[in-house]
Amino acid sequence: MKFKQYNESFVFRNGTTDASKIQEFNGKKFKYTYSCGNAYERFYIEMFDGLKLNPIAKITDLNARPNTSAYINTETETLNRYTELCSNAEKYVKNLIS
């Protein structure tokens, strides 16, 4: 079984990042939402039930610690982190659905 991707956006501006991705797996749609900036980092997984998005996991559920450093990452560092979290989210969703 493979993930089918519908939409992805990654916006890095002035040290803050907003990104999201929508994927389908086994007929269910999932949205990954990522945001980070100065001293915060958030990542959420939501599942679409046909009417609304329901939260099912957050960054700590993926065995990752949010980066709360005041250091602002570069665009490349942020993209690598987002990619890593999305990969972990796919594994989480596969385990959840299987």
Buried (B, 14 or more C-beta within 10 A) or exposed (E): EEBEEEEEEBEBEEBBBBBBBBBBBEEBBBBBBBBBBEEEBEBBBBBBEEEEBEEBBBBEBBEBEBBEEEEBBEEEEBBEBBEEBBEBBBEBBEEBEE
